[in-house]
Each structure stands twice: as structure tokens, then as C-alpha cells.
Amino acid sequence: MSNEEIIEIIKQHVKSVCENDSSGHDWWHIYRVYNNAILINKKEKANEFIIALIVLMHDLYDEKFYSGDQKIALKNLLQELNIYNSIPKEDITNIIDSCVNLAFSKSITEKHELSKEGKIVQDADRLDALGAISIARTFTYGGDKGLPIYDPNITKVLDEKEYKKTRSKTSINHFYDKVLKVKNLMNTDTAKRIAIHRHEFVEKYLKEFFDEWNGIC
């Protein structure tokens, strides 16, 4: 089975799983992360096949939505799709390890060393958590989870352990608990450069939000 055929099989499965997602982790999130990863890889020159599979599978069993063993679930999926034996074992290890460990909540507490491909996808995923799109995704996710937009009585910023355990209490809090921290967590030079602009955009938005909230403008 060719790499192109493997990618297409997984792509169709992922589309079927996330086509009705309303949390900001839909197919178009996958699409954007892939484009980000390919952009980053123009300089990094890593294995594009592995990158594609990590991108496609990275949210399937994310701990925000799945409480079981992620590694076992991903391995079982590859077997159920009849592609497990068509991928080199070292590539499968890389793909599964990267999918399980690239999430923001896990990376800030466990400091797991990702492969080159894993770091590229991690950066690509984090770029989608910065900028104008991240603002839209933050409120989409908050609405999906029933969070209020903002509550001035909830101002505490969660530290790493708290975020891992409890998550943000409002959508605006999420910007301080996660989004504004992402810029300093990038791995590659390309992602670091892009992140600066997107981070500044979020800061400008938050200033405007609080100016309007407080009746300044």
C-alpha cells in the first residue's frame, strides 16, 4: 500500500469522525494544522508522510475528549483500518508517541521530548491556537462546553498543574491560561516568527475587549 493510499484512508476516517465537531477541533482545524506543518517543514526537511499522519490523528483521542489509553486506541485504529502492517514499525512508534504527547496540557507538565516530526506538528497545532482563528476557536470551544464569555469575579490565572486538572472557567480566562503562553513554547524558527504576530493580535483583541467591557470605548 502506498503512502498516498494510507493518508487517504486515514483522511476519510478523520473526516467522518470530526465533520460535525462544534468545539473548534473540526476537519478545518486539521486542514489548517497540515498547512502550517508543511510551511514549517519547508525549512525543517522532516518526513512529510509521518507529519501528515500525525496531523490527521493528533486530535482523535485527545484527553479533552477521550479518557482511555491513547496509545492503544491509536494502534487499534491503524489495525482496524488495515494499514498497520503497511507502515514501518519505527514510523508507527513515532506517529503514536507524537499524537499522545504534543498537546499543550501534556507538554507543559511532562516535558516529553518529541521527534522532529512531532515538534513540527506541535508547532503547527499551536499556531492554530494563536491569532484571529484562535479567538474564534476559543469562543467556539467555550460555547460547546457551556462556559461563560467572561466573569470579572474569576480572574485567577491557572498554573500548569491547575490547567492540566481543571481547565479554564471562562473563555476569556482561556486566553491567559493557555493562548498567551503558546508563543514562548514554539520549537522551530518558522513557528516562532509567525507566533509573534499572532500573539500581538490576541493582545490587541483583549485590550479592546476589556475597554468595551469597562465602557472606555
C-alpha positions in Angstrom: 0.0 0.0 0.0 1.4 3.4 -1.0 1.9 6.3 1.4 -0.8 8.2 -0.6 -3.3 5.5 -0.1 -2.6 5.3 3.6 -3.0 9.0 4.0 -6.3 8.9 2.1 -7.7 6.1 4.2 -6.9 7.9 7.5 -8.1 11.2 6.0 -11.5 9.8 5.2 -11.8 8.3 8.6 -10.9 11.5 10.4 -13.3 13.5 8.2 -16.1 11.1 9.2 -15.3 11.5 12.9 -14.9 15.2 13.1 -17.2 16.6 10.4 -19.9 17.5 13.0 -17.5 18.8 15.6 -18.6 22.1 17.3 -15.6 22.5 19.7 -13.1 24.0 17.2 -11.4 20.6 16.6 -13.2 20.0 13.3 -11.9 19.0 9.9 -10.9 22.5 9.0 -8.7 22.7 12.1 -6.9 19.6 10.8 -6.6 21.2 7.4 -5.0 24.4 8.8 -2.6 22.5 11.0 -1.5 20.5 8.0 -0.9 23.7 6.0 1.1 25.1 9.0 3.1 22.0 9.2 4.0 21.9 5.5 5.0 25.6 5.8 7.3 24.9 8.7 8.7 21.8 7.0 10.0 23.8 4.1 12.9 24.7 6.3 13.0 21.7 8.6 13.0 19.0 5.9 11.5 16.2 8.0 9.5 13.2 6.9 6.3 14.6 5.3 4.5 11.3 5.3 4.9 11.0 9.1 3.9 14.6 9.5 0.7 14.1 7.6 -0.3 11.1 9.7 0.5 12.9 13.0 -1.6 15.9 11.8 -4.5 13.7 10.8 -4.6 11.6 14.0 -3.5 14.1 16.7 -6.9 15.0 18.0 -8.7 11.7 17.5 -8.1 10.6 21.1 -7.1 13.8 22.8 -7.5 13.7 26.5 -10.1 16.5 26.4 -12.5 14.1 24.7 -11.1 10.6 25.5 -10.3 9.0 28.9 -8.9 5.7 27.7 -5.4 4.6 26.8 -4.5 6.8 23.8 -1.6 4.6 22.5 -3.7 1.5 22.5 -6.6 3.3 20.8 -4.4 4.7 18.0 -2.8 1.3 17.4 -6.2 -0.4 17.3 -7.4 2.2 14.8 -4.5 1.6 12.4 -5.2 -2.2 12.7 -8.9 -1.7 12.1 -8.2 0.4 9.0 -6.0 -2.4 7.8 -2.9 -0.2 7.4 -0.9 -1.1 10.4 1.3 -3.6 8.6 1.9 -1.2 5.7 3.7 1.4 7.9 7.3 0.7 9.2 7.2 0.0 12.9 9.5 2.8 13.8 7.2 5.2 12.0 4.2 3.9 13.9 6.1 4.4 17.2 6.9 8.0 16.1 3.4 8.8 15.0 1.7 7.4 18.1 4.2 8.9 20.5 3.8 12.3 18.9 0.0 12.2 18.9 -0.1 11.3 22.5 2.4 13.9 23.7 2.1 17.0 21.6 -1.0 18.5 23.4 -0.4 21.8 25.3 -1.7 20.3 28.6 0.6 17.3 28.5 3.7 19.2 27.2 3.7 21.8 30.0 3.7 19.2 32.7 5.6 16.1 31.4 8.2 17.8 29.2 8.3 14.8 26.8 10.9 15.0 24.0 9.2 14.8 20.7 10.6 13.6 17.4 11.4 16.2 14.7 8.1 15.5 13.0 6.3 15.7 16.3 7.8 19.1 17.1 6.8 20.4 13.7 3.1 19.3 14.2 3.2 20.6 17.7 4.2 24.0 16.4 1.6 23.8 13.6 -1.1 22.9 16.1 -0.1 25.7 18.5 -0.1 28.3 15.6 -3.8 27.4 15.2 -4.2 28.3 18.9 -2.9 31.9 18.2 -4.2 34.8 16.3 -7.6 35.6 14.8 -8.6 32.0 14.3 -7.7 31.2 17.9 -10.0 33.8 19.1 -12.8 32.2 17.1 -11.9 28.8 18.3 -11.7 29.9 21.9 -15.3 31.1 21.9 -16.5 28.1 19.9 -14.9 25.7 22.4 -16.3 27.7 25.3 -19.8 27.7 23.9 -19.5 24.0 23.2 -18.5 23.4 26.9 -21.1 25.8 28.3 -18.5 28.3 29.6 -19.4 32.0 30.1 -17.6 34.5 27.9 -16.2 36.3 31.0 -16.9 36.7 34.7 -14.9 39.5 36.4 -15.1 37.6 39.7 -13.0 34.8 38.1 -9.6 36.4 37.4 -7.1 33.9 38.7 -4.7 32.6 36.0 -4.3 28.8 36.3 -0.8 27.5 36.7 0.4 24.4 34.8 -0.8 21.8 37.2 -4.2 23.5 37.6 -4.7 23.8 33.9 -4.0 20.1 33.5 -6.5 19.3 36.1 -9.4 21.8 35.8 -9.2 23.8 32.6 -10.3 27.4 32.2 -13.5 28.7 33.9 -14.4 31.3 31.2 -13.5 31.8 27.6 -11.6 35.0 28.4 -9.7 33.2 31.1 -8.6 30.6 28.5 -6.5 33.3 26.7 -4.5 33.8 29.9 -4.4 30.2 30.9 -3.2 28.9 27.5 -3.3 31.1 24.4 -0.9 33.9 25.6 1.6 31.2 26.8 1.9 29.5 23.5 4.2 31.9 21.8 7.1 31.0 24.1 6.6 27.3 23.6 7.4 27.0 19.9 10.1 24.7 18.7 11.1 25.9 15.2 12.3 29.3 14.0 9.5 29.5 11.4 6.8 29.0 14.1 8.5 31.4 16.5 8.4 34.1 13.8 4.7 33.6 12.9 3.7 33.3 16.6 5.0 36.9 17.3 2.5 38.5 15.0 -0.4 36.2 16.1 0.3 36.8 19.8 0.3 40.6 19.3 -3.1 40.3 17.5 -4.6 38.4 20.5 -3.2 41.0 22.9 -4.8 43.8 20.9 -8.1 42.0 20.9 -8.0 41.5 24.6 -7.3 45.2 25.2 -10.3 46.1 23.0 -12.5 43.5 24.8 -11.7 45.0 28.3 -12.0 48.6 27.0 -15.5 47.7 25.8 -16.3 45.7 28.9 -15.4 48.7 31.1 -17.2 51.2 29.0 -14.0 53.0 27.9 -14.9 52.9 24.2 
